[in-house]
Amino acid sequence: MSSSESEQHKRIKDILSDYLRKWTGASLQEYPSSGHELDILAMTKDGISICIEVIWSASLQNFYRDMFLVQNSDANIKIVVANPKLLADAKCQRIFEKGAIAQRKFGVAMHGELIDGERVLSDGSYVESEFKEIVLNLIEHVQKYGKITGKASEEVLAEPKPVDKKEEDLVSNLFPIISLPPTLYSSPTYLRRVNQVFQKLGSDVEEHPFLPKNRKLYTFDNLTDSSSIFAPIIDKREVTEENTSELLKNEDSRNDIIYLLNLAMEKYCRKRNMRYDRDHDRFICLLKEGKNYVFGWRAKTKYVERRVARAFCKEGQVVFCVHYAASLNFMYINEALFLKIEPTKVFTSDGIKPIRKEKLASLMSRYLSKEYNSSYLSSVRFWAKFLSKLDTKLCVPFGNNTIEIDTNPAGTLMLVGISEDGVV
């Protein structure tokens, strides 16, 4: 037993090891498998092996290491018990779900959710009922459909699946920029910080994204125009005009342009009833006056609705809220600009306040566990529709200019694939 293990980690291993011994007849702690030591290994009478890994350290590095250990184990059934802090981490949830899907593709019966270790410690009835049911259902699945892994599986090697000649479109979450303002203007200014510009020019300047840098003010607004909102704080005798396409070729100036584009997107999203969560770099759809925010459209002859912000109530009181959210960032790839859309969901207690951590884990598992492959692509496409208001282009106002973005994602054509594969 590792001396670095916490008391909670050891107790979980002891509890689950005892129960597995009762249910299967045999269990061991710290069992060697594929060059590593599993926290718990149990074996049924008909030779089905069950491994349980307890990930209690909340560090991402430790999570990666232990998930690697689980995936390389030769057990038939795999279950991961985790610290509640890890259950509340969206990145850990996504890493785990990808690992579980990969294991199932190889015929391993892996439970599709992280088990809350705190419940194992504090709720004996949970272990004897829900957790036991998980284990027995996985055993039954292997008995019906599975095969013994490990040495037994080495006796008969499966034939490698051939690659078929098949045209297949691979779609990304990158949306090409069709057009953006052709000229970037700059001029010396005596103001140094963003808040100073707002103090001097008022809140209306928010409609005209700008960047104060190196004693100059940069914007796509025409600074040579005497009616420019920036006229009071710049030197109109020293206005520089630079070609946007040329500036994109230089990393420093390209970063400045992307900064301005992201500002324009932030302003646009606020007007669409979204809040920018700066800590997590994502835009969150908000309730409308305390009610569900519904976005609807007609798909051929059918009217479709999505509640992009929804309150769940019990006895007239809000229990929790689910919000559509997405990271929206401009990126420069292969000499072209794209908008990258990364959808997710956010949970609050009242439409604003983040949900309590102990409740967040189960909600994330319920709502985010299916956000892969076709459902993830569907979310990406939905966000393009939602942001563009169903237009073929997403037009983001930029002062007196507009950024135009294609609502069809960038993709590529593959000439090989597997014929039986399809969207599920």
N, C-alpha and C positions, 0 to 999 in steps of 0.2 A: 504494500500500500504506500502510495506516495506521501512523504512527510509534508508536502506543500498543500495537501488537500485540506479544505476547511471542514469544520465539524458538521455543517449542513450536508456537504458532499458525502462524507462518510456515512451519515445517518440515512441518507437516501439510498445509498448502496446496500446498507444493511437491511433496510425495510424491504426493498424490492427483491433482494436476493432471497430473503426468507419466504416471501410470497411465491416467487417463481419456483422455489424448491417444493413448496406445498402443491402448486398446480401441475408441475411437470415431473417431479421426482428427483431432479438433479440441477444444481446451480453452483457456480463458482464465481468468486471475484478475482479481478486482475488475471484474466485468462489470456495467454498469448495467442494471437491470431494474425497471420500475414506479417509477422515481424513487429507487431505492436501488442500492447496489453489492453484488452477490453475491460471496462468497469465491471460488467456482469455478463456471464454467459450461462444459459440454461439449455438443457437438451431433453426433448420428449422421448418417450419409449420407442417411437418409430423413427428416431434419428433426425428430427427437425431441430435445428439450432436457433436459439434466440439470443441476440446480443442487445444489451441496453447500455448506452453511453450517457453519462451524466456530465453536462457542461455547466459548471458553476461559476467559473471565473468570467466576469463580464467583459473582458477585453476581446476585441475583434480578432486579434492575432491568435488567441487561444481558441476562439470559435472556429476559425479556419483550420487550425491544427486538428482539433477533435473531429470536425466533419470529414477531414481527410482520412482519419483513422477509421471512422464508421464506414466510409465508402470503400475502403480497402479490406474490410473484414470479409471473411468467407461465410458468414452466417446466412441462414435462410430468411430470418426475420430480424428487422432492425428497428429499434425504438430509441428516440433521443429525448432525454429529460433535461430541461434547461432552467437556468436562473430567470425569474420574472423580468429582470432588466433586459435580457436578451430577447424575450418574447415581445417586449415593447419597442424593439429596434427594427425598423422597416428593412434595413439592409440585411440584418441577420435572418429575418423571415424570408427574404427573397433568396438568399444563399441556400437556406435549408430547403425551400420548396424546389429549387432547381436540382439540388442533390437528390431529393426524394423521387422526383420525376425520372432522373437519370438511372437511379437504382431500379425502379420499376421496369424501365425499358430492358434491363438485363435480367428480369425475372425474379428480382428480390422483392419480398413482401415487406415494404418499409412503410411504417405509419406516416400519414401525410401531414401531421401537425406536431409541433414541439409540445411536449408534455410539461405542464407547469410544476416545477420542483417544489414550490411552496405548498401546493395542494397535497403533494405526496407526504410532506412533513407534517402538515397540520390537519389533514382530513383522512382518517383511516377508512371511513366508509367509501370515499372516492376510490381508493386503491382496491378495495374488495369488490366494488361494483363496476364503475366505469373503466378503470384501468384493466381490471381482469377481463372485461368484455373485449377490450381492444386486443389483448394478448390472445384470447381464445379465438376471436374472429380471424386473426392473422394466421394462427395455426390451422384453422379449418380451411382457409384459402390455400395454403401451401399443400395441405393434404389433397385437395380437389384438383388444383391447377398447377401447383409448383413442382419443382424438382430439387433434389438434394444438391447443394453446392459444395464447393471444397473438393476433396480428393475424389469423391464419387463422381463428380461432374467431369473430372479429367479423363475418365475412361472413354467417353464418347464426345468428340469435339463437333460442335455444330458447323455445318457448311457455311462459309462466309456468304453473305447476301450480295448478289451481283449488283453493280450499278447499271441502271437502265438508261438508254438513250431517250431522254424526255425533256422537253422544254418546260422550264418552271420559272415563274416570276418570283423573285425575292423582293419583298417590299420592306422599306426602312421606316424609321420615324423621323426622317429628315425631309423638310419641305423647301423646295428651291425658291430663292428670291427672284422674282420676275424683274422688278425695277426698284431703284432707290434713288434719292436725290443725287443728281450728277455732280454737284459742286459742294465742297466743304469750305466754309468761310471762317476766317480767324482775324482777330484784331487785338491790339494791346488793350488791357483794362487795368484799372487801379484796384479792382476787387480780386481777392484771392480765393475765397471759399464760396461754396454753393449757397450757404445760408445768408451770406452777405448780399448775393445777387437777389435773393428773394426779399430781403429786408429793403433793398433799394427799389426794386421794380414791382413788388407785390406778387400775389399768388397767381396772377394771370400768366406769369412767365413760365409756369409749369407746362403750358400748352406748347412751349417751344424748347425742346430738349437742348441742353447746352453743357459744355465742359470747360470750367476754368482750369487752366494748366500752363505752367511756365510763364506767368504774367500775361497770358493771352486768354481770350474767350473763343471757343470753337463751337460752331453750330452749322446746321444746314440752312438756316434762315439767311436771306440775302442781307448782309450787313451794310451793303452800299445803298440800300433803300432808306431814305430819310425817315420813313414811317416805322422802321424796325423797332420792336420793343426794346432792343438792346442799345439803341442810339445814345441814351444818357450815360452809359458806362463804358463806351468804347471810343477809340480814336478813329473817326470816319476817314481820316486822311491816310491811314495805314491799314487798309483792309486787304487781306491776302485771299485769293481764290485758288483752290486746288482741285484737281480732277479726282473724284471719288475712286474710280477704277484704278488709277495709278497708286493712290494711297493704300489700297487694299493689298498691294504687293509688298508693302513694308510692314513688318510685324508690329512696331510701335504705333504707327498711325492706324493700322488695321484694328488694334485693340481699342483705340479712341473711337473709331467708327462703330464698333460693336457695342461699346459702352453707350453711345448715343442711341443706337437702335434698341437696346434693352430698356433704356429710359422711356422711349416712345411706346414700347410694348407694355411697360408697367402702367403708364398713364391710360392706355387704351383699355387694359383689363379692369382698372378701377371703375371706369365708366360702364363696364359690363357686370357690375355688382360682384367684383372679386377683390380680395385682399391679398397683398403681397406679404408672404411670410419670409422675412429676410434671413432668419436663422436657418431655415431649411431650403431657401432658394426655390420657392414654389408659390403659385397663385391658387387661392382657395375660393371656390364659389360660396357665397354667403346666402343665408335665408333672406327673403324679401319681406321686410316689416314683420319679422317673426314667423312668416309662413313659408311653406315649401317653395323653392325656386324651380319652376318647371320650364323646360325647353322642349318645344314641340315642332314637328315638321311633317309634311306629307311625303311618304315614300310610295310612289305610284298611286294606288288607290287606297292605301292604308295610312291612317294618321298615327304617328308615333310620338311618344312623350318620354322624356327622361327627367327625373327629379335630381337636378345637379346639386341641390342642397335640401336635405330632408330631415325633419324632426320626428323622432319616435316618441310617442307619448303613452302614458299609462295613467288612467284616472284623471285625465286633463292636465297632467304635469309632464313636462319634457324630461325624458329619461336620458336620451343622448341624441346627437345629430351626426349624420353622415354627409360629408361634403366631397364633391368631385374636386380634385386638385391636379395640378401639373406643373412641372418645371418647364419653362419656355425660355430657350436661350439661342441666340444667333451664333453660328459657327462657320468657320472658313475651312473648307475641305477641298483639296484638289483644285485650287484656284477658283472656287465658287462659294457663294454664301448660301447658308441654309438656316431655317428655323428648326430647332430640335425640340420635339414634344415628348415628354416623359410623364405619362399619366400615373396617378395614384389616388388614394382616398385619405381624408383626414377626419378625425373624430373629435367632437367637442361635447361638453356637457350641456351647453345652452345656446349653441350657435357661434360662440366666441371663445370661451374658456376651454383649454385643452382638457380632454377626459383624464380621469385618474389613471395612474399607471397600472394598478391592479385590474382595472376593467379594460384597459386598452389592449392588452395581450389577446384576450378572447375575441374582441371585435376585429382586430387585424387578421387573426387567423381565419375568421369567418368570411371577411369581405375581400381579403387580398390573396388568399390561397389559390384562387382560380385565375389570377391575373397573369396568364401566360399564353403564348402562342396566339391562337385565333382571337381569344377574348381580349388580350392585350392589344393586338392589332386593331380590333374593333374600337377599343377605347381611344387609340391614337387617331383613327379616322373620325371618330365622333368629335374629338376636340377641334379638328380642322373645320368640321361643319359648324360647331358651336361658335368658334371664334369669328368665322367669316359670315355668320348669319345665313348659312346655306348657299353662299355665293361661290362661284368657281375660283374666286380670288379673295384672299384676306387682305383688306386695305387698312393699313394702320396710319392714322393721321400723324404728321410730323411737322408741326408748325404750319407753314404755308405749303408744305410738300406732303407726299404720301409714300409709304413703303408698300409694295405689292408683293404678295406671297402666294405661290401656287398651292391650292388645297389638295392636289394629287401628290402623294409622297414619292420621293425618289426611290428607284429600285434598279434591279439588274436582272438580266436573263441568264439562267443556267441551262446548259445543254445536257446535263446528266442529273439523275435523281433516282428515286425508287417509285415504281409505278403504283404500288398499293398505297403509298403515303398520300394523305390528304389532310385538309383542314378538319380538326375535330373540336 
